Amino acid sequence: MKKKSINIGIIGFGTVGAGTAKILLRKRKELERKLGFPMVLKNIADLDTKRDRGIKLSAGVLINNAQAILNDPEIDIVVELMGGIHPAKEFILQAIRNGKHVVTANKALLATEGHEIFKAARENRVDIGFEASVAGSIPIIKVVRESLVGNSIQSIYGIINGTSNYILTKMTEEGVDFASALKEAQTLGYAEMDPTFDVEGIDSAHKLTILASLAFGVPFSFKKIYTEGITKITPLDIQFASEFGYKIKLLAIAKQAGKDIDVRIHPTMLPYDHMIAGVNGVFNAIYIESDATGSQLYYGRGAGEMPTGSAVVSDIADIAGNIKTGAADRMQRVNIPAHSGLRIRKIEDIKTCYYLRFSALDKPGVLSKISGILGSYNISIKSMIQKGRKIEKAVPVVMMTHEAREKDMIQALSRIDRLSIVSEKTMYLRVEGGEN
C-alpha cells in the first residue's frame, strides 16, 4: 500500500541543517502542491537541543539521539548534515542497512569513503542524494550525472570554494595582502577561525573528487589529487598577472588527456575574458566543456544556510518522488558511472603554460643565464616584464612561458634558484585558458 506522506529525519542541526529545516517547514504546502504528496519533517537530532536556530519546531521534533532516527521504521529518508568522517560514515551505513534512503552534504566523507558508501547503497537498493556536497545551490551534480548523460565531458574548470575566491577578489580589487584579506573574511564569517581546508585547497579537492568521479568514471581518488592553496599569492603577483591580462583564481581542474585525466587544485592564471575569470566574492562557478553541448557555465552561491539547504531539499524531493512511484533506487543508475579505465595523471607529467617571477640582482647577464637554463629544459619564453623596483637589492623579472612539462619546469627552477644572482625562491603559477 502506498504511503500518504514521506517522513524525513535530519541528523545535524547546524547551518545547513537549519536551512534545510526552514525550507521544509516554511514551504511545506508549496512543496506538497508541486510534488503531489506531503513530506513530513518528523525528527531532527543534534547534541545541542537548546541553541536558538530561529525556527519554531513542534514539541518532540528536536531530539539528541541520532539512533532514534536511524531505527525509526516510519522514517523514509535520513539526511546527514553533521559533517566530518566519523560518526557520519557509521550513521549513513546504518541507515542504508536499515533500508533508508540517504541525503548528505558531506563532501569530505564522500571524497574519502564514497566507494564503500555507494557499494552499500547498491546492495541495499536505496538512493543517495548528494547535490549539496559540491557548489551549494548550483545543481551541478544533477547536471553532470543526468543532464549531460549524452555527452562525453572533456574538461571541468571550477571555482568551488567561496572563501578563497573572496580572499583573492579582495586582494585583486584592493591590493591588500593575503593576511589582511583572510582576516576580513573571518570577520565577515566567510572563513573559519582555522581556515586551512579553504585556503590550502583541501575543501576544493574534496568537491573535485566527487565531480571527477561522476564526469570521468574514475574511482574516488582524493589522495591522488594534487592540491595547492593560495597562501603564497602576493599582491605583486596579482599586479603582474593583470599586466599580462590575467586574473588569479583557485581553480579546480579535471580534464581528459588521452587515456589520462588531469585532476588538480591550485592557484591558476586565467585570461580576463575567460568565462569564469569574472566570478568574484564568495560565488562559485563551474565551466564544463563537452562534445555535444560545447561550453557551459554554471554560477551561483556555493555555501550558506539557505543556498545549501535548497540543494538538500532538492535531493529529498527527488528521492521522495522515487519512493512514491516505486522507483526507489533509480538514482543508483546515475550516481557513479562504471570505471572508465582512465588514470589520474601525476602532476609532474602535466603540460601547461607558466607564469614565473624571479627576484634577481640587477646585473648584466642575468636574463641570459635564466633563459639559458630554461631553454636547456625545452622551456621557451613567450613574454617578459622587467622593472627597476628595488626589492632587497633585487628586481622582479617576470616571464610567461609557452607550454612546458611540469617535471622540466621544476628541475629548471631548482637550478635557477641555486644561482647567486637569484635572491629568493622563484614564484611560479600555472596558466589555463590561453595557449595550449
VENQUI-V397807 format. One record per backbone hydrogen bond with DSSP energy under -0.5 kcal/mol. NH is the residue of the N-H (numbers start at 1). CO is the residue of the C=O. If there is no record, write none. Layout:
nh:NH co:CO
nh:NH co:CO
This chain:
nh:6 co:38
nh:7 co:5
nh:8 co:40
nh:9 co:77
nh:10 co:43
nh:11 co:79
nh:12 co:10
nh:12 co:45
nh:18 co:14
nh:19 co:15
nh:20 co:16
nh:21 co:17
nh:22 co:18
nh:23 co:19
nh:24 co:20
nh:25 co:21
nh:26 co:22
nh:27 co:23
nh:28 co:25
nh:31 co:27
nh:32 co:28
nh:33 co:29
nh:34 co:30
nh:35 co:31
nh:36 co:32
nh:38 co:4
nh:40 co:6
nh:41 co:39
nh:42 co:8
nh:42 co:40
nh:43 co:8
nh:44 co:61
nh:45 co:10
nh:46 co:63
nh:49 co:47
nh:53 co:51
nh:57 co:55
nh:61 co:58
nh:63 co:44
nh:63 co:61
nh:66 co:64
nh:68 co:65
nh:69 co:65
nh:69 co:66
nh:70 co:66
nh:71 co:67
nh:72 co:69
nh:73 co:71
nh:75 co:72
nh:76 co:7
nh:76 co:74
nh:77 co:7
nh:78 co:101
nh:79 co:9
nh:79 co:77
nh:80 co:78
nh:80 co:103
nh:81 co:11
nh:81 co:79
nh:89 co:85
nh:91 co:87
nh:92 co:88
nh:93 co:89
nh:94 co:90
nh:95 co:91
nh:96 co:92
nh:97 co:93
nh:98 co:94
nh:99 co:96
nh:100 co:95
nh:101 co:76
nh:102 co:127
nh:103 co:78
nh:104 co:129
nh:105 co:80
nh:107 co:105
nh:110 co:106
nh:111 co:107
nh:112 co:108
nh:113 co:109
nh:114 co:110
nh:117 co:113
nh:118 co:114
nh:119 co:115
nh:120 co:116
nh:121 co:117
nh:122 co:118
nh:123 co:119
nh:124 co:120
nh:125 co:121
nh:125 co:122
nh:126 co:121
nh:129 co:102
nh:133 co:130
nh:134 co:131
nh:136 co:302
nh:137 co:301
nh:138 co:135
nh:140 co:138
nh:143 co:139
nh:144 co:140
nh:145 co:141
nh:146 co:142
nh:147 co:142
nh:148 co:143
nh:149 co:146
nh:151 co:148
nh:153 co:151
nh:154 co:289
nh:155 co:289
nh:156 co:254
nh:157 co:287
nh:158 co:252
nh:159 co:285
nh:160 co:158
nh:165 co:161
nh:166 co:162
nh:167 co:163
nh:168 co:164
nh:169 co:165
nh:170 co:166
nh:171 co:167
nh:172 co:168
nh:173 co:169
nh:174 co:170
nh:175 co:171
nh:176 co:170
nh:181 co:177
nh:182 co:178
nh:183 co:179
nh:184 co:180
nh:185 co:181
nh:186 co:182
nh:187 co:183
nh:188 co:184
nh:189 co:186
nh:190 co:185
nh:191 co:185
nh:195 co:193
nh:198 co:195
nh:199 co:195
nh:200 co:196
nh:201 co:198
nh:203 co:197
nh:205 co:201
nh:206 co:202
nh:207 co:203
nh:208 co:204
nh:209 co:205
nh:210 co:206
nh:211 co:207
nh:212 co:208
nh:213 co:209
nh:214 co:210
nh:215 co:211
nh:216 co:212
nh:217 co:213
nh:218 co:212
nh:222 co:111
nh:224 co:221
nh:225 co:221
nh:225 co:222
nh:226 co:224
nh:226 co:263
nh:228 co:265
nh:230 co:199
nh:233 co:230
nh:238 co:234
nh:239 co:235
nh:240 co:236
nh:241 co:237
nh:242 co:238
nh:243 co:239
nh:244 co:240
nh:245 co:241
nh:245 co:242
nh:246 co:241
nh:247 co:270
nh:249 co:247
nh:249 co:268
nh:251 co:249
nh:251 co:266
nh:252 co:158
nh:253 co:251
nh:253 co:264
nh:254 co:156
nh:255 co:262
nh:256 co:154
nh:257 co:260
nh:260 co:257
nh:261 co:343
nh:262 co:255
nh:263 co:261
nh:264 co:253
nh:265 co:226
nh:266 co:251
nh:267 co:229
nh:268 co:249
nh:269 co:430
nh:270 co:247
nh:270 co:268
nh:271 co:432
nh:272 co:245
nh:274 co:271
nh:277 co:274
nh:278 co:274
nh:279 co:276
nh:280 co:278
nh:281 co:165
nh:283 co:280
nh:284 co:300
nh:285 co:159
nh:286 co:298
nh:287 co:157
nh:288 co:286
nh:288 co:296
nh:289 co:155
nh:290 co:294
nh:291 co:152
nh:294 co:290
nh:296 co:288
nh:298 co:286
nh:300 co:284
nh:302 co:282
nh:308 co:304
nh:309 co:305
nh:310 co:306
nh:311 co:307
nh:312 co:308
nh:313 co:309
nh:314 co:310
nh:315 co:311
nh:316 co:312
nh:317 co:313
nh:318 co:314
nh:319 co:315
nh:320 co:316
nh:321 co:317
nh:322 co:318
nh:323 co:319
nh:324 co:320
nh:325 co:321
nh:326 co:322
nh:326 co:323
nh:327 co:322
nh:330 co:327
nh:332 co:329
nh:333 co:330
nh:334 co:331
nh:335 co:331
nh:335 co:332
nh:336 co:332
nh:340 co:217
nh:343 co:259
nh:345 co:261
nh:345 co:343
nh:349 co:346
nh:350 co:347
nh:352 co:404
nh:353 co:431
nh:355 co:429
nh:356 co:399
nh:357 co:427
nh:358 co:397
nh:360 co:358
nh:360 co:395
nh:361 co:421
nh:362 co:393
nh:363 co:361
nh:366 co:363
nh:369 co:365
nh:370 co:366
nh:371 co:367
nh:372 co:368
nh:373 co:369
nh:374 co:370
nh:375 co:371
nh:376 co:372
nh:377 co:373
nh:377 co:374
nh:378 co:375
nh:379 co:374
nh:380 co:378
nh:382 co:400
nh:383 co:400
nh:385 co:398
nh:387 co:396
nh:390 co:388
nh:391 co:394
nh:394 co:391
nh:395 co:360
nh:397 co:358
nh:398 co:385
nh:398 co:396
nh:399 co:356
nh:400 co:383
nh:401 co:354
nh:402 co:380
nh:404 co:352
nh:406 co:350
nh:407 co:348
nh:409 co:405
nh:410 co:406
nh:411 co:407
nh:412 co:408
nh:413 co:409
nh:414 co:410
nh:415 co:411
nh:416 co:412
nh:417 co:413
nh:418 co:415
nh:419 co:416
nh:422 co:419
nh:423 co:359
nh:423 co:421
nh:424 co:359
nh:427 co:357
nh:429 co:355
nh:430 co:267
nh:431 co:353
nh:432 co:269
